[in-house]
Amino acid sequence: MNAQFDFSECSILVTGASSGIGRTTVEMLCASGARVVAAARNADELARLAQETGCEPLVLDVGDAAAIDAAFASSAPFDGLVNCAGVALLERAIDTTAASFDGVMAVNARGAALVARHVARGMIAAQRKGSIVNVSSQASLVALENHLSYCASKAAMDAITRVLCIELGPHGIRVNSVNPTVTLTPMAVAAWSEPVKREQALRGIPLGRFAEPAEVVQPILFLLSDAASMISGIALPIDGGYTAR
């Protein structure tokens, strides 16, 4: 059963909005009445999403620091931010290169921090309380083979969450992370289609299944809402119990 949220008076920025969890977040926020600015690199998918939901598309590569500065140099203040943009590059630790490590960190950690900086500055200048949700991963909490750069970037994102929490809290801005397990976006369905790989991963999840996108987005909406008004600084696993072991 879906929880009902009312964001009719809210302006919310979602990065990584063209696919996966980000796209579902935009869809559910728009359905809840929010004015949503949907940011991503894929202009065609953003245009389709805007037509379907009424969101405002923003073509943006969060791995490009200068592009972030330009995009938010004169933007109106937001009430919320969902940092969902992310990349994964799977390789063995002994094969990790400086370029691959830096590329993953630039999007997953640095990009999230820089977007949050602009959104927080706008909130503070407008004396507007708000909520920031960083979409992290169970990979920040446990070691996963062939995920060195990804695990490091998501652990960094959780650390960014905690620092933002203590610095922005006095301004009435809450900052939290959600840490999902494998979530059945179209890309993940293809990536985990091989039975042996899928069954091995499922054995580690007490609930015995992967997450559906809405099961990740509902907690995101909760953390954006006033129902979570005293929650800040957490990393919330949405993993069916995977990290409880």
Secondary structure in CASP SS format (residue, H / E / C, confidence):
PFRMAT SS
TARGET T0000
AUTHOR 0000-0000-0000
METHOD secondary structure of the structure
MODEL  1
M C 1.00
N C 1.00
A C 1.00
Q C 1.00
F C 1.00
D C 1.00
F C 1.00
S C 1.00
E C 1.00
C C 1.00
S E 1.00
I E 1.00
L E 1.00
V E 1.00
T E 1.00
G C 1.00
A C 1.00
S C 1.00
S C 1.00
G H 1.00
I H 1.00
G H 1.00
R H 1.00
T H 1.00
T H 1.00
V H 1.00
E H 1.00
M H 1.00
L H 1.00
C H 1.00
A H 1.00
S C 1.00
G C 1.00
A C 1.00
R E 1.00
V E 1.00
V E 1.00
A E 1.00
A E 1.00
A E 1.00
R C 1.00
N C 1.00
A H 1.00
D H 1.00
E H 1.00
L H 1.00
A H 1.00
R H 1.00
L H 1.00
A H 1.00
Q H 1.00
E H 1.00
T H 1.00
G C 1.00
C C 1.00
E E 1.00
P E 1.00
L E 1.00
V E 1.00
L C 1.00
D C 1.00
V C 1.00
G C 1.00
D C 1.00
A H 1.00
A H 1.00
A H 1.00
I H 1.00
D H 1.00
A H 1.00
A H 1.00
F C 1.00
A C 1.00
S C 1.00
S C 1.00
A C 1.00
P C 1.00
F C 1.00
D C 1.00
G E 1.00
L E 1.00
V E 1.00
N E 1.00
C C 1.00
A C 1.00
G C 1.00
V C 1.00
A C 1.00
L C 1.00
L C 1.00
E E 1.00
R C 1.00
A H 1.00
I H 1.00
D H 1.00
T C 1.00
T C 1.00
A H 1.00
A H 1.00
S H 1.00
F H 1.00
D H 1.00
G H 1.00
V H 1.00
M H 1.00
A H 1.00
V H 1.00
N H 1.00
A H 1.00
R H 1.00
G H 1.00
A H 1.00
A H 1.00
L H 1.00
V H 1.00
A H 1.00
R H 1.00
H H 1.00
V H 1.00
A H 1.00
R H 1.00
G H 1.00
M H 1.00
I H 1.00
A H 1.00
A C 1.00
Q C 1.00
R C 1.00
K C 1.00
G E 1.00
S E 1.00
I E 1.00
V E 1.00
N E 1.00
V E 1.00
S C 1.00
S C 1.00
Q H 1.00
A H 1.00
S H 1.00
L C 1.00
V C 1.00
A C 1.00
L C 1.00
E C 1.00
N C 1.00
H E 1.00
L H 1.00
S H 1.00
Y H 1.00
C H 1.00
A H 1.00
S H 1.00
K H 1.00
A H 1.00
A H 1.00
M H 1.00
D H 1.00
A H 1.00
I H 1.00
T H 1.00
R H 1.00
V H 1.00
L H 1.00
C H 1.00
I H 1.00
E H 1.00
L H 1.00
G H 1.00
P H 1.00
H H 1.00
G C 1.00
I E 1.00
R E 1.00
V E 1.00
N E 1.00
S E 1.00
V E 1.00
N E 1.00
P E 1.00
T C 1.00
V C 1.00
T E 1.00
L C 1.00
T C 1.00
P H 1.00
M H 1.00
A H 1.00
V H 1.00
A H 1.00
A H 1.00
W C 1.00
S C 1.00
E C 1.00
P H 1.00
V H 1.00
K H 1.00
R H 1.00
E H 1.00
Q H 1.00
A H 1.00
L H 1.00
R H 1.00
G C 1.00
I C 1.00
P C 1.00
L C 1.00
G C 1.00
R C 1.00
F C 1.00
A E 1.00
E C 1.00
P H 1.00
A H 1.00
E H 1.00
V H 1.00
V H 1.00
Q H 1.00
P H 1.00
I H 1.00
L H 1.00
F H 1.00
L H 1.00
L H 1.00
S C 1.00
D H 1.00
A H 1.00
A H 1.00
S C 1.00
M C 1.00
I C 1.00
S C 1.00
G C 1.00
I C 1.00
A E 1.00
L E 1.00
P E 1.00
I E 1.00
D C 1.00
G C 1.00
G C 1.00
Y H 1.00
T H 1.00
A H 1.00
R C 1.00
END
